[in-house]
Amino acid sequence: MPSPEGQKIAVVGAGIVGISSALYLQRAGFSVTLIDRQEPGHGASFGNAGALAPHAFVPVNSPSIPRRLLPLMFAAGSPLSINWSYAPRMLPWLMSFLAHCGEAEVGRIAGALHALLSRNLDYALPLLRASGADRMMRAGGYLHLYESEADYAACAAEIALYKRLAGDVEEIDAAEIRRLEPNLAPVFVRALHFGSALHYYGSPAGVCLRLAEHFCAGGGTLLRDDIRAIEARPDGRLRVAGTQDRVYDQVVLAAGAHSRRLTGGAMEKLPLETERGYHVVFGQDGDIITRTCSSATAGFAMTPMAEGLRCAGMVELAGLDKAPNPACHAYLERTARRFLPALAERPSSSWMGFRPSMPDALPVIGRSGRTPNLILAFGHHHVGMSSGCVTGAIVAAIAAGEPPPVDIAPYSPARF
Ligand SMILES: Cc1cc2nc3c(=O)[nH]c(=O)nc-3n(C[C@H](O)[C@H](O)[C@H](O)COP(=O)(O)OP(=O)(O)OC[C@H]3O[C@@H](n4cnc5c(N)ncnc54)[C@H](O)[C@@H]3O)c2cc1C
């Protein structure tokens, strides 16, 4: 691989993964163009729950899912929602998802996610500090809450994983929950407290914008363009087609859930789907809790931010084109009020966005087998805000032909 100096590289997608990749490529000496059709940080990186959670290595895939799937699909007030007209198109992804729910497989996935998440802060902090975005982050930990002893017992396998892999977990009782977060309703009997988690207090999109400004201040080019295609040329370079054609030595594809749509034949066929997620913000209630709090069964997390209390999560299987489902916003509002009865007002804003999800809950990070100068970096599903920066460092190492900081075999595009 020739040296980075003089090499032109494009990063398509300015979410947390693309921006971090652009910054680490810039540090390695590449001439970098970051391209997005929106403002930086306005995809999934905009509306998430804003937890930077090194402990988020337990995948949604779980040995109990095959048993719980039907009740989750049909129960009123479930955090899982399916658009039935889209369901036939999701069937292959769902079948593959279920095939990755065995106990040994979940242990393997958790290990591979832990390898990524546990290194993320090593690569996030230098970017946050250099850009000044560290002032938009808050420490304080993360509370994962259980409403009954039965819920706690039902989650024994995931709790065992947390205790085995997370270095910062502490089990706490109802009295300690009340002491840490007195505004929570007394409905939680136990919690896991992860002491080293941070949250994006200044909003995840605010941090992304600050990082993108830092990239531009360092000489990077930020382009606003809707990319239609990425194609290999006979000379091995890549054509990136938007409102005009541009040619690069290498391209990083970090367009989140939309990544499959842009490559035509340049990329191998990969089972990328979207798990749509929702949020509501209570604008006057940003100080009602002090750290991210999630419920083990409600499927969402609540995070205090400068903009207010953000309640974000849920999974809706409905693809990229359907309109948002108002029932999901209603569920979030209703359940947040049950957990925090002192919430004063109607939500001040709401949002729906697209998690990029592979059926085995692992991202795709590596060179395309079909087009070697195309580097794939997408599929970070529920944990991209907690693993985007280390992914950026991995991408830069791949582009420069150097050993990546984490073994990337589990994230290989060739695994499907
Ligand atoms: C409700 C919810 C809650 C979440 N909570 C958390 C959390 O608390 N902690 C955590 O770690 N993770 C969380 N996540 C997951 C996290 O938000 C995602 O994994 C992460 O944002 C993915 O980042 P990305 O850069 O891969 O994709 P995105 O942020 O979606 O970025 C992709 C970019 O590509 C651009 N793009 C797409 N198509 C084109 C095109 N044709 N041309 C040009 N540009 C294009 C888009 O505009 C977008 O900016 C949550 C997600 C959701 C939905």
The ligand as an SDF file (V2000), in Angstrom:
LIG
                    3D

 53 58  0  0  0  0  0  0  0  0999 V2000
  -33.2920    5.4930   19.1850 C   0  0  0  0  0  0  0  0  0  0  0  0
  -31.8250    5.1490   19.1570 C   0  0  0  0  0  0  0  0  0  0  0  0
  -31.0950    5.1470   20.3310 C   0  0  0  0  0  0  0  0  0  0  0  0
  -29.7300    4.8530   20.3180 C   0  0  0  0  0  0  0  0  0  0  0  0
  -29.0120    4.9870   21.4640 N   0  0  0  0  0  0  0  0  0  0  0  0
  -27.6710    4.7730   21.4370 C   0  0  0  0  0  0  0  0  0  0  0  0
  -26.8930    4.9890   22.6030 C   0  0  0  0  0  0  0  0  0  0  0  0
  -27.3810    5.4580   23.6340 O   0  0  0  0  0  0  0  0  0  0  0  0
  -25.5650    4.6960   22.5630 N   0  0  0  0  0  0  0  0  0  0  0  0
  -24.9730    4.2060   21.4250 C   0  0  0  0  0  0  0  0  0  0  0  0
  -23.7830    3.9000   21.4590 O   0  0  0  0  0  0  0  0  0  0  0  0
  -25.6760    4.0440   20.2890 N   0  0  0  0  0  0  0  0  0  0  0  0
  -27.0020    4.3170   20.2620 C   0  0  0  0  0  0  0  0  0  0  0  0
  -27.7350    4.1740   19.1260 N   0  0  0  0  0  0  0  0  0  0  0  0
  -27.0650    3.6910   17.9090 C   0  0  0  0  0  0  0  0  0  0  0  0
  -26.2950    4.7890   17.1930 C   0  0  0  0  0  0  0  0  0  0  0  0
  -27.0800    5.9600   17.0990 O   0  0  0  0  0  0  0  0  0  0  0  0
  -25.9080    4.3220   15.7880 C   0  0  0  0  0  0  0  0  0  0  0  0
  -25.2780    3.0460   15.8560 O   0  0  0  0  0  0  0  0  0  0  0  0
  -24.9220    5.2940   15.1590 C   0  0  0  0  0  0  0  0  0  0  0  0
  -25.4410    6.5920   15.1800 O   0  0  0  0  0  0  0  0  0  0  0  0
  -24.6140    4.8800   13.7190 C   0  0  0  0  0  0  0  0  0  0  0  0
  -23.7010    5.8160   13.2190 O   0  0  0  0  0  0  0  0  0  0  0  0
  -23.3040    5.8140   11.6880 P   0  0  0  0  0  0  0  0  0  0  0  0
  -22.2980    6.8900   11.5070 O   0  0  0  0  0  0  0  0  0  0  0  0
  -22.9420    4.4300   11.2630 O   0  0  0  0  0  0  0  0  0  0  0  0
  -24.6740    6.1430   10.9030 O   0  0  0  0  0  0  0  0  0  0  0  0
  -25.4870    7.5400   10.7740 P   0  0  0  0  0  0  0  0  0  0  0  0
  -25.3450    8.3880   11.9600 O   0  0  0  0  0  0  0  0  0  0  0  0
  -26.8610    7.1600   10.3400 O   0  0  0  0  0  0  0  0  0  0  0  0
  -24.7160    8.2640    9.5980 O   0  0  0  0  0  0  0  0  0  0  0  0
  -24.8390    7.8750    8.2480 C   0  0  0  0  0  0  0  0  0  0  0  0
  -24.7430    9.1320    7.4260 C   0  0  0  0  0  0  0  0  0  0  0  0
  -24.7720    8.7520    6.0540 O   0  0  0  0  0  0  0  0  0  0  0  0
  -25.4550    9.7500    5.3420 C   0  0  0  0  0  0  0  0  0  0  0  0
  -25.9320    9.2260    4.0600 N   0  0  0  0  0  0  0  0  0  0  0  0
  -26.8050    8.2160    3.8610 C   0  0  0  0  0  0  0  0  0  0  0  0
  -27.0270    8.0470    2.5400 N   0  0  0  0  0  0  0  0  0  0  0  0
  -26.2780    8.9830    1.9080 C   0  0  0  0  0  0  0  0  0  0  0  0
  -26.0980    9.3290    0.5360 C   0  0  0  0  0  0  0  0  0  0  0  0
  -26.7460    8.6760   -0.4380 N   0  0  0  0  0  0  0  0  0  0  0  0
  -25.2470   10.3440    0.2160 N   0  0  0  0  0  0  0  0  0  0  0  0
  -24.5900   11.0360    1.2020 C   0  0  0  0  0  0  0  0  0  0  0  0
  -24.7470   10.7510    2.5170 N   0  0  0  0  0  0  0  0  0  0  0  0
  -25.5710    9.7320    2.8660 C   0  0  0  0  0  0  0  0  0  0  0  0
  -26.5930   10.1350    6.2750 C   0  0  0  0  0  0  0  0  0  0  0  0
  -27.1070   11.4340    5.9580 O   0  0  0  0  0  0  0  0  0  0  0  0
  -25.9330   10.0690    7.6390 C   0  0  0  0  0  0  0  0  0  0  0  0
  -25.4630   11.3430    8.0820 O   0  0  0  0  0  0  0  0  0  0  0  0
  -29.1000    4.4730   19.1040 C   0  0  0  0  0  0  0  0  0  0  0  0
  -29.8320    4.4840   17.9050 C   0  0  0  0  0  0  0  0  0  0  0  0
  -31.1750    4.8430   17.9250 C   0  0  0  0  0  0  0  0  0  0  0  0
  -31.9340    4.8980   16.6290 C   0  0  0  0  0  0  0  0  0  0  0  0
  1  2  1  0
  2  3  1  0
  2 52  2  0
  3  4  2  0
  4  5  1  0
  4 50  1  0
  5  6  2  0
  6  7  1  0
  6 13  1  0
  7  8  2  0
  7  9  1  0
  9 10  1  0
 10 11  2  0
 10 12  1  0
 12 13  2  0
 13 14  1  0
 14 15  1  0
 14 50  1  0
 15 16  1  0
 16 17  1  0
 16 18  1  0
 18 19  1  0
 18 20  1  0
 20 21  1  0
 20 22  1  0
 22 23  1  0
 23 24  1  0
 24 25  2  0
 24 26  1  0
 24 27  1  0
 27 28  1  0
 28 29  2  0
 28 30  1  0
 28 31  1  0
 31 32  1  0
 32 33  1  0
 33 34  1  0
 33 48  1  0
 34 35  1  0
 35 36  1  0
 35 46  1  0
 36 37  1  0
 36 45  1  0
 37 38  2  0
 38 39  1  0
 39 40  1  0
 39 45  2  0
 40 41  1  0
 40 42  2  0
 42 43  1  0
 43 44  2  0
 44 45  1  0
 46 47  1  0
 46 48  1  0
 48 49  1  0
 50 51  2  0
 51 52  1  0
 52 53  1  0
M  END
$$$$
